[in-house]
Amino acid sequence: MQAAINAAGTGQTDISQAQIFGNIEIALLYLPQERELIVNVLGALDLPPRRDGALRNPYAKLFLLPDRSEKSIRQTTVLAETISPQWNESFYYRNLTEPILMSRVLEVTVWDYDKYEANAFLGEVLIDFSTVLLDNQPFSYTLMEMDDENPVRLVRDLIYPPPL
């Protein structure tokens, strides 16, 4: 099934008809005294090659939902020609009290950068902070299809509706 998805007005479009598979490894750390969340995007494994067999140019994009503003977005560097990128990049979200953090969801999407065509969606992970350990231990999350009706996304949108 071909899907056309514009990722929050960024010009990224899912033109891939390939099945979504692969994993992304992330470590999360919350420092309550500093009111800071540190997201360590370590790498991804088993991303699918392009239809022609070529390797990908993957990068990961993060949003602390329900906020999709420039203040919330974080992005890894694009790594050329790999299906097992190792980013080892840390991203910081500051001024988060624990109750606020527990009401948020981290959306991590993986994309294939293409200089001449639309970037291809490779999968996503939604991380509900109320259900994970925030102790900086790496965890491998399975990449999934983008699902606007995912209960994690829906519950958060009901509590904190997206801005109009």
Backbone as JSON Lines, residues from 0, in Angstrom:
{"i":0,"aa":"M","n":[0.84,-1.17,0.0],"ca":[0.0,0.0,0.0],"c":[0.89,1.24,0.0]}
{"i":1,"aa":"Q","n":[0.65,2.13,-0.9],"ca":[1.45,3.35,-0.96],"c":[0.76,4.4,-0.12]}
{"i":2,"aa":"A","n":[1.52,5.03,0.74],"ca":[0.96,6.06,1.61],"c":[1.71,7.35,1.37]}
{"i":3,"aa":"A","n":[0.99,8.44,1.39],"ca":[1.61,9.75,1.28],"c":[1.36,10.48,2.59]}
{"i":4,"aa":"I","n":[2.42,10.71,3.33],"ca":[2.31,11.32,4.64],"c":[3.24,12.52,4.68]}
{"i":5,"aa":"N","n":[2.7,13.67,5.0],"ca":[3.55,14.83,5.18],"c":[3.82,14.95,6.66]}
{"i":6,"aa":"A","n":[5.05,14.83,7.06],"ca":[5.42,14.82,8.47],"c":[5.49,16.24,9.02]}
{"i":7,"aa":"A","n":[4.38,16.69,9.51],"ca":[4.29,17.98,10.19],"c":[4.85,19.13,9.34]}
{"i":8,"aa":"G","n":[4.53,19.1,8.05],"ca":[4.92,20.2,7.18],"c":[6.4,20.26,6.87]}
{"i":9,"aa":"T","n":[7.13,19.18,7.04],"ca":[8.57,19.21,6.84],"c":[8.97,18.82,5.42]}
{"i":10,"aa":"G","n":[8.01,18.44,4.6],"ca":[8.34,18.04,3.25],"c":[8.78,16.59,3.15]}
{"i":11,"aa":"Q","n":[8.73,15.88,4.24],"ca":[9.1,14.47,4.22],"c":[7.86,13.67,3.85]}
{"i":12,"aa":"T","n":[8.01,12.79,2.92],"ca":[6.87,12.02,2.46],"c":[7.22,10.55,2.42]}
{"i":13,"aa":"D","n":[6.27,9.74,2.82],"ca":[6.49,8.3,2.78],"c":[6.13,7.81,1.39]}
{"i":14,"aa":"I","n":[7.13,7.48,0.59],"ca":[6.86,6.99,-0.75],"c":[7.23,5.52,-0.86]}
{"i":15,"aa":"S","n":[7.61,4.96,0.28],"ca":[8.09,3.58,0.29],"c":[6.92,2.6,0.27]}
{"i":16,"aa":"Q","n":[7.02,1.58,-0.53],"ca":[6.04,0.51,-0.53],"c":[6.61,-0.71,0.19]}
{"i":17,"aa":"A","n":[7.82,-0.57,0.69],"ca":[8.48,-1.67,1.37],"c":[7.9,-1.87,2.76]}
{"i":18,"aa":"Q","n":[8.0,-3.09,3.23],"ca":[7.55,-3.4,4.57],"c":[8.47,-2.73,5.58]}
{"i":19,"aa":"I","n":[7.87,-2.26,6.67],"ca":[8.63,-1.62,7.74],"c":[9.24,-2.7,8.62]}
{"i":20,"aa":"F","n":[10.54,-2.64,8.84],"ca":[11.17,-3.52,9.81],"c":[12.47,-2.89,10.27]}
{"i":21,"aa":"G","n":[13.04,-3.45,11.31],"ca":[14.25,-2.92,11.9],"c":[13.99,-2.46,13.32]}
{"i":22,"aa":"N","n":[15.06,-2.08,14.0],"ca":[14.99,-1.64,15.39],"c":[15.82,-0.38,15.56]}
{"i":23,"aa":"I","n":[15.45,0.38,16.58],"ca":[16.25,1.55,16.96],"c":[16.58,1.41,18.44]}
{"i":24,"aa":"E","n":[17.84,1.7,18.76],"ca":[18.29,1.57,20.14],"c":[18.41,2.96,20.77]}
{"i":25,"aa":"I","n":[17.73,3.1,21.91],"ca":[17.65,4.4,22.59],"c":[17.85,4.18,24.08]}
{"i":26,"aa":"A","n":[18.54,5.12,24.72],"ca":[18.67,5.13,26.18],"c":[18.07,6.44,26.68]}
{"i":27,"aa":"L","n":[17.24,6.34,27.71],"ca":[16.55,7.51,28.26],"c":[17.0,7.75,29.69]}
{"i":28,"aa":"L","n":[17.24,9.0,30.03],"ca":[17.63,9.35,31.39],"c":[16.88,10.61,31.8]}
{"i":29,"aa":"Y","n":[16.22,10.53,32.96],"ca":[15.56,11.71,33.5],"c":[16.27,12.12,34.77]}
{"i":30,"aa":"L","n":[16.64,13.4,34.84],"ca":[17.31,13.96,36.01],"c":[16.31,14.89,36.72]}
{"i":31,"aa":"P","n":[15.65,14.39,37.78],"ca":[14.59,15.18,38.41],"c":[15.07,16.51,38.99]}
{"i":32,"aa":"Q","n":[16.26,16.53,39.59],"ca":[16.76,17.78,40.2],"c":[16.96,18.86,39.13]}
{"i":33,"aa":"E","n":[17.44,18.43,37.96],"ca":[17.68,19.38,36.87],"c":[16.44,19.57,35.98]}
{"i":34,"aa":"R","n":[15.43,18.72,36.21],"ca":[14.2,18.71,35.38],"c":[14.57,18.58,33.9]}
{"i":35,"aa":"E","n":[15.42,17.57,33.64],"ca":[15.97,17.39,32.29],"c":[15.83,15.94,31.83]}
{"i":36,"aa":"L","n":[15.37,15.78,30.6],"ca":[15.32,14.47,29.95],"c":[16.45,14.41,28.94]}
{"i":37,"aa":"I","n":[17.23,13.34,29.0],"ca":[18.3,13.13,28.02],"c":[17.94,11.9,27.21]}
{"i":38,"aa":"V","n":[17.85,12.08,25.9],"ca":[17.54,10.99,24.98],"c":[18.81,10.68,24.2]}
{"i":39,"aa":"N","n":[19.33,9.48,24.39],"ca":[20.51,9.05,23.66],"c":[20.06,8.12,22.52]}
{"i":40,"aa":"V","n":[20.18,8.6,21.3],"ca":[19.85,7.78,20.13],"c":[21.15,7.1,19.73]}
{"i":41,"aa":"L","n":[21.2,5.81,20.01],"ca":[22.44,5.07,19.81],"c":[22.62,4.59,18.38]}
{"i":42,"aa":"G","n":[21.6,3.92,17.84],"ca":[21.72,3.42,16.47],"c":[20.49,2.67,16.05]}
{"i":43,"aa":"A","n":[20.53,2.13,14.87],"ca":[19.44,1.31,14.33],"c":[20.04,0.06,13.71]}
{"i":44,"aa":"L","n":[19.25,-0.98,13.67],"ca":[19.69,-2.25,13.09],"c":[18.66,-2.76,12.1]}
{"i":45,"aa":"D","n":[19.14,-3.44,11.09],"ca":[18.28,-4.15,10.13],"c":[17.3,-3.26,9.39]}
{"i":46,"aa":"L","n":[17.7,-2.03,9.06],"ca":[16.84,-1.2,8.22],"c":[16.8,-1.83,6.83]}
{"i":47,"aa":"P","n":[15.68,-1.75,6.14],"ca":[15.61,-2.36,4.81],"c":[16.41,-1.54,3.79]}
{"i":48,"aa":"P","n":[17.08,-2.2,2.85],"ca":[17.73,-1.45,1.77],"c":[16.66,-0.87,0.84]}
{"i":49,"aa":"R","n":[17.08,0.0,-0.03],"ca":[16.15,0.54,-1.04],"c":[15.74,-0.57,-2.0]}
{"i":50,"aa":"R","n":[14.68,-0.32,-2.75],"ca":[14.17,-1.33,-3.69],"c":[15.23,-1.82,-4.67]}
{"i":51,"aa":"D","n":[16.14,-0.91,-5.03],"ca":[17.19,-1.3,-5.99],"c":[18.38,-1.96,-5.3]}
{"i":52,"aa":"G","n":[18.28,-2.18,-3.99],"ca":[19.34,-2.84,-3.25],"c":[20.36,-1.88,-2.65]}
{"i":53,"aa":"A","n":[20.24,-0.6,-2.99],"ca":[21.19,0.39,-2.47],"c":[20.99,0.59,-0.97]}
{"i":54,"aa":"L","n":[22.06,0.99,-0.31],"ca":[21.99,1.28,1.11],"c":[21.25,2.59,1.36]}
{"i":55,"aa":"R","n":[20.85,2.81,2.59],"ca":[20.09,4.01,2.98],"c":[21.01,5.12,3.46]}
{"i":56,"aa":"N","n":[20.43,6.3,3.59],"ca":[21.06,7.46,4.21],"c":[20.18,7.86,5.4]}
{"i":57,"aa":"P","n":[20.19,7.06,6.48],"ca":[19.2,7.24,7.54],"c":[19.52,8.37,8.52]}
{"i":58,"aa":"Y","n":[18.44,8.9,9.06],"ca":[18.51,9.82,10.19],"c":[17.25,9.62,11.02]}
{"i":59,"aa":"A","n":[17.31,10.02,12.28],"ca":[16.16,9.91,13.17],"c":[15.71,11.3,13.55]}
{"i":60,"aa":"K","n":[14.4,11.43,13.73],"ca":[13.79,12.69,14.09],"c":[12.95,12.46,15.34]}
{"i":61,"aa":"L","n":[13.03,13.36,16.32],"ca":[12.34,13.21,17.59],"c":[11.41,14.39,17.84]}
{"i":62,"aa":"F","n":[10.24,14.07,18.41],"ca":[9.32,15.08,18.91],"c":[8.85,14.65,20.28]}
{"i":63,"aa":"L","n":[8.74,15.59,21.19],"ca":[8.17,15.32,22.5],"c":[6.7,15.72,22.43]}
{"i":64,"aa":"L","n":[5.86,14.73,22.1],"ca":[4.44,14.99,21.86],"c":[3.74,15.37,23.15]}
{"i":65,"aa":"P","n":[2.73,16.22,23.02],"ca":[2.03,16.61,21.8],"c":[2.65,17.8,21.07]}
{"i":66,"aa":"D","n":[3.78,18.3,21.55],"ca":[4.41,19.48,20.95],"c":[5.12,19.11,19.65]}
{"i":67,"aa":"R","n":[4.72,19.74,18.54],"ca":[5.38,19.53,17.26],"c":[6.06,20.81,16.78]}
{"i":68,"aa":"S","n":[6.34,21.7,17.7],"ca":[6.96,22.98,17.33],"c":[8.46,22.8,17.14]}
{"i":69,"aa":"E","n":[9.1,23.86,16.69],"ca":[10.56,23.85,16.53],"c":[11.25,23.62,17.88]}
{"i":70,"aa":"K","n":[10.59,24.02,18.97],"ca":[11.15,23.85,20.31],"c":[11.27,22.37,20.67]}
{"i":71,"aa":"S","n":[10.42,21.53,20.1],"ca":[10.37,20.12,20.45],"c":[11.21,19.22,19.54]}
{"i":72,"aa":"I","n":[11.45,19.67,18.33],"ca":[12.11,18.79,17.34],"c":[13.61,18.64,17.61]}
{"i":73,"aa":"R","n":[14.07,17.42,17.43],"ca":[15.5,17.11,17.49],"c":[15.77,16.17,16.31]}
{"i":74,"aa":"Q","n":[16.98,16.18,15.78],"ca":[17.3,15.32,14.64],"c":[18.75,14.89,14.69]}
{"i":75,"aa":"T","n":[18.97,13.61,14.39],"ca":[20.34,13.1,14.29],"c":[20.95,13.57,12.98]}
{"i":76,"aa":"T","n":[22.22,13.33,12.84],"ca":[22.87,13.58,11.56],"c":[22.47,12.48,10.58]}
{"i":77,"aa":"V","n":[22.57,12.79,9.31],"ca":[22.34,11.8,8.26],"c":[23.63,10.99,8.09]}
{"i":78,"aa":"L","n":[23.51,9.68,8.15],"ca":[24.68,8.82,7.91],"c":[24.54,8.18,6.54]}
{"i":79,"aa":"A","n":[25.57,8.29,5.74],"ca":[25.51,7.85,4.35],"c":[25.7,6.34,4.21]}
{"i":80,"aa":"E","n":[24.91,5.77,3.33],"ca":[25.07,4.41,2.83],"c":[25.24,3.36,3.93]}
{"i":81,"aa":"T","n":[24.16,3.19,4.72],"ca":[24.17,2.17,5.76],"c":[22.74,1.7,6.06]}
{"i":82,"aa":"I","n":[22.62,0.47,6.51],"ca":[21.33,-0.02,7.01],"c":[21.44,-0.33,8.51]}
{"i":83,"aa":"S","n":[22.6,0.0,9.08],"ca":[22.82,-0.16,10.52],"c":[23.55,1.06,11.07]}
{"i":84,"aa":"P","n":[22.88,2.23,11.04],"ca":[23.56,3.46,11.47],"c":[23.87,3.44,12.96]}
{"i":85,"aa":"Q","n":[24.98,4.04,13.33],"ca":[25.38,4.23,14.73],"c":[25.53,5.73,14.95]}
{"i":86,"aa":"W","n":[24.5,6.35,15.51],"ca":[24.54,7.8,15.72],"c":[25.25,8.18,17.01]}
{"i":87,"aa":"N","n":[24.9,7.53,18.11],"ca":[25.46,7.88,19.43],"c":[25.35,9.38,19.69]}
{"i":88,"aa":"E","n":[24.13,9.91,19.54],"ca":[23.88,11.33,19.74],"c":[22.92,11.53,20.9]}
{"i":89,"aa":"S","n":[23.16,12.55,21.69],"ca":[22.33,12.88,22.84],"c":[21.54,14.15,22.58]}
{"i":90,"aa":"F","n":[20.28,14.12,23.02],"ca":[19.38,15.27,22.87],"c":[18.78,15.59,24.22]}
{"i":91,"aa":"Y","n":[18.58,16.87,24.49],"ca":[18.15,17.33,25.8],"c":[16.81,18.05,25.7]}
{"i":92,"aa":"Y","n":[15.93,17.71,26.63],"ca":[14.67,18.42,26.82],"c":[14.7,18.95,28.25]}
{"i":93,"aa":"R","n":[14.62,20.26,28.38],"ca":[14.79,20.89,29.7],"c":[13.46,21.43,30.23]}
{"i":94,"aa":"N","n":[13.49,21.75,31.52],"ca":[12.34,22.33,32.22],"c":[11.12,21.42,32.21]}
{"i":95,"aa":"L","n":[11.37,20.13,32.45],"ca":[10.29,19.15,32.49],"c":[10.14,18.61,33.91]}
{"i":96,"aa":"T","n":[9.05,18.93,34.55],"ca":[8.78,18.31,35.84],"c":[8.37,16.87,35.58]}
{"i":97,"aa":"E","n":[8.48,16.03,36.59],"ca":[8.12,14.63,36.41],"c":[6.66,14.45,36.0]}
{"i":98,"aa":"P","n":[5.69,15.15,36.59],"ca":[4.3,14.99,36.12],"c":[4.11,15.38,34.65]}
{"i":99,"aa":"I","n":[4.79,16.43,34.23],"ca":[4.69,16.83,32.82],"c":[5.3,15.76,31.93]}
{"i":100,"aa":"L","n":[6.49,15.27,32.31],"ca":[7.14,14.23,31.51],"c":[6.27,12.99,31.4]}
{"i":101,"aa":"M","n":[5.64,12.58,32.49],"ca":[4.82,11.36,32.48],"c":[3.58,11.51,31.6]}
{"i":102,"aa":"S","n":[3.25,12.73,31.24],"ca":[2.09,12.96,30.37],"c":[2.5,13.11,28.91]}
{"i":103,"aa":"R","n":[3.78,12.97,28.63],"ca":[4.29,13.15,27.27],"c":[4.64,11.81,26.63]}
{"i":104,"aa":"V","n":[4.8,11.85,25.32],"ca":[5.21,10.68,24.53],"c":[6.34,11.13,23.61]}
{"i":105,"aa":"L","n":[7.38,10.34,23.54],"ca":[8.47,10.62,22.62],"c":[8.19,9.9,21.31]}
{"i":106,"aa":"E","n":[8.08,10.66,20.23],"ca":[7.91,10.09,18.89],"c":[9.28,10.12,18.22]}
{"i":107,"aa":"V","n":[9.74,8.94,17.83],"ca":[11.01,8.82,17.11],"c":[10.7,8.22,15.75]}
{"i":108,"aa":"T","n":[10.98,8.95,14.7],"ca":[10.78,8.44,13.35],"c":[12.14,8.31,12.68]}
{"i":109,"aa":"V","n":[12.27,7.3,11.83],"ca":[13.51,7.08,11.08],"c":[13.2,7.31,9.61]}
{"i":110,"aa":"W","n":[14.07,8.06,8.95],"ca":[13.89,8.47,7.56],"c":[15.13,8.13,6.74]}
{"i":111,"aa":"D","n":[14.93,7.98,5.45],"ca":[16.01,7.81,4.49],"c":[16.14,9.1,3.71]}
{"i":112,"aa":"Y","n":[17.24,9.83,3.91],"ca":[17.46,11.09,3.22],"c":[17.74,10.84,1.74]}
{"i":113,"aa":"D","n":[17.07,11.61,0.9],"ca":[17.29,11.54,-0.54],"c":[17.43,12.96,-1.05]}
{"i":114,"aa":"K","n":[18.56,13.28,-1.65],"ca":[18.84,14.63,-2.12],"c":[17.9,15.07,-3.23]}
{"i":115,"aa":"Y","n":[17.43,14.12,-4.03],"ca":[16.67,14.49,-5.23],"c":[15.18,14.18,-5.15]}
{"i":116,"aa":"E","n":[14.78,13.33,-4.24],"ca":[13.37,12.97,-4.11],"c":[12.94,13.13,-2.66]}
{"i":117,"aa":"A","n":[11.67,12.84,-2.39],"ca":[11.17,12.95,-1.02],"c":[11.86,11.92,-0.13]}
{"i":118,"aa":"N","n":[12.1,12.29,1.11],"ca":[12.7,11.36,2.07],"c":[11.72,10.24,2.37]}
{"i":119,"aa":"A","n":[12.21,9.02,2.47],"ca":[11.34,7.85,2.67],"c":[11.25,7.52,4.16]}
{"i":120,"aa":"F","n":[10.04,7.29,4.62],"ca":[9.77,6.9,6.0],"c":[10.19,5.44,6.19]}
{"i":121,"aa":"L","n":[10.97,5.18,7.25],"ca":[11.45,3.82,7.51],"c":[10.83,3.19,8.76]}
{"i":122,"aa":"G","n":[10.12,3.98,9.55],"ca":[9.46,3.44,10.73],"c":[9.43,4.43,11.87]}
{"i":123,"aa":"E","n":[8.61,4.1,12.87],"ca":[8.51,4.97,14.03],"c":[8.36,4.17,15.31]}
{"i":124,"aa":"V","n":[8.64,4.85,16.4],"ca":[8.46,4.32,17.74],"c":[7.81,5.42,18.57]}
{"i":125,"aa":"L","n":[6.81,5.04,19.35],"ca":[6.2,5.96,20.31],"c":[6.55,5.46,21.7]}
{"i":126,"aa":"I","n":[7.2,6.29,22.5],"ca":[7.64,5.89,23.82],"c":[6.85,6.66,24.87]}
{"i":127,"aa":"D","n":[6.04,5.93,25.62],"ca":[5.23,6.49,26.7],"c":[6.09,6.47,27.96]}
{"i":128,"aa":"F","n":[6.44,7.64,28.48],"ca":[7.36,7.72,29.61],"c":[6.81,7.09,30.88]}
{"i":129,"aa":"S","n":[5.5,6.94,30.97],"ca":[4.93,6.33,32.17],"c":[5.13,4.82,32.19]}
{"i":130,"aa":"T","n":[5.66,4.26,31.1],"ca":[5.81,2.8,31.02],"c":[7.25,2.34,30.82]}
{"i":131,"aa":"V","n":[8.21,3.25,30.84],"ca":[9.6,2.85,30.59],"c":[10.5,3.31,31.73]}
{"i":132,"aa":"L","n":[11.65,2.64,31.84],"ca":[12.66,3.05,32.81],"c":[13.46,4.2,32.22]}
{"i":133,"aa":"L","n":[13.74,5.18,33.06],"ca":[14.48,6.36,32.61],"c":[15.84,6.38,33.3]}
{"i":134,"aa":"D","n":[16.57,5.26,33.13],"ca":[17.81,5.03,33.87],"c":[19.05,4.96,32.97]}
{"i":135,"aa":"N","n":[18.92,5.43,31.74],"ca":[20.02,5.49,30.78],"c":[20.49,4.12,30.3]}
{"i":136,"aa":"Q","n":[19.68,3.09,30.48],"ca":[20.01,1.76,29.96],"c":[19.49,1.64,28.53]}
{"i":137,"aa":"P","n":[20.31,1.21,27.59],"ca":[19.87,1.08,26.2],"c":[18.73,0.07,26.08]}
{"i":138,"aa":"F","n":[17.78,0.4,25.22],"ca":[16.67,-0.49,24.93],"c":[16.41,-0.47,23.43]}
{"i":139,"aa":"S","n":[16.15,-1.63,22.87],"ca":[15.9,-1.75,21.43],"c":[14.39,-1.75,21.18]}
{"i":140,"aa":"Y","n":[13.92,-0.78,20.42],"ca":[12.51,-0.65,20.07],"c":[12.31,-1.08,18.63]}
{"i":141,"aa":"T","n":[11.26,-1.84,18.38],"ca":[10.93,-2.27,17.02],"c":[10.26,-1.13,16.26]}
{"i":142,"aa":"L","n":[10.75,-0.83,15.09],"ca":[10.14,0.2,14.24],"c":[8.8,-0.29,13.72]}
{"i":143,"aa":"M","n":[7.83,0.6,13.71],"ca":[6.46,0.27,13.31],"c":[6.0,1.22,12.2]}
{"i":144,"aa":"E","n":[4.89,0.85,11.57],"ca":[4.22,1.74,10.62],"c":[3.73,2.97,11.39]}
{"i":145,"aa":"M","n":[3.63,4.1,10.72],"ca":[3.05,5.28,11.34],"c":[1.56,5.05,11.51]}
{"i":146,"aa":"D","n":[1.08,5.25,12.73],"ca":[-0.32,4.96,13.05],"c":[-0.89,6.12,13.85]}
{"i":147,"aa":"D","n":[-1.66,6.99,13.19],"ca":[-2.26,8.13,13.87],"c":[-3.3,7.7,14.89]}
{"i":148,"aa":"E","n":[-3.72,6.43,14.83],"ca":[-4.74,5.95,15.77],"c":[-4.13,5.08,16.87]}
{"i":149,"aa":"N","n":[-2.82,5.12,17.01],"ca":[-2.16,4.4,18.09],"c":[-2.71,4.9,19.42]}
{"i":150,"aa":"P","n":[-3.1,4.0,20.32],"ca":[-3.68,4.43,21.59],"c":[-2.78,5.37,22.38]}
{"i":151,"aa":"V","n":[-1.47,5.19,22.32],"ca":[-0.57,6.09,23.04],"c":[-0.71,7.51,22.51]}
{"i":152,"aa":"R","n":[-0.75,7.65,21.19],"ca":[-0.88,8.97,20.58],"c":[-2.27,9.55,20.87]}
{"i":153,"aa":"L","n":[-3.32,8.71,20.78],"ca":[-4.68,9.18,21.0],"c":[-4.91,9.65,22.43]}
{"i":154,"aa":"V","n":[-4.42,8.89,23.39],"ca":[-4.61,9.27,24.79],"c":[-3.94,10.61,25.06]}
{"i":155,"aa":"R","n":[-2.72,10.78,24.59],"ca":[-2.01,12.04,24.82],"c":[-2.71,13.2,24.12]}
{"i":156,"aa":"D","n":[-3.25,12.97,22.92],"ca":[-3.94,14.03,22.21],"c":[-5.24,14.42,22.9]}
{"i":157,"aa":"L","n":[-5.88,13.47,23.58],"ca":[-7.09,13.8,24.33],"c":[-6.76,14.65,25.55]}
{"i":158,"aa":"I","n":[-5.66,14.3,26.22],"ca":[-5.25,15.04,27.41],"c":[-4.7,16.4,27.02]}
{"i":159,"aa":"Y","n":[-3.87,16.42,25.99],"ca":[-3.25,17.65,25.51],"c":[-3.51,17.77,24.01]}
{"i":160,"aa":"P","n":[-4.68,18.31,23.64],"ca":[-4.99,18.39,22.21],"c":[-3.95,19.19,21.45]}
{"i":161,"aa":"P","n":[-3.67,18.76,20.21],"ca":[-2.7,19.52,19.4],"c":[-3.23,20.91,19.13]}
{"i":162,"aa":"P","n":[-2.34,21.9,19.02],"ca":[-2.79,23.27,18.75],"c":[-3.45,23.38,17.4]}
{"i":163,"aa":"L","n":[-4.41,24.29,17.32],"ca":[-5.13,24.5,16.05],"c":[-4.37,25.41,15.13]}
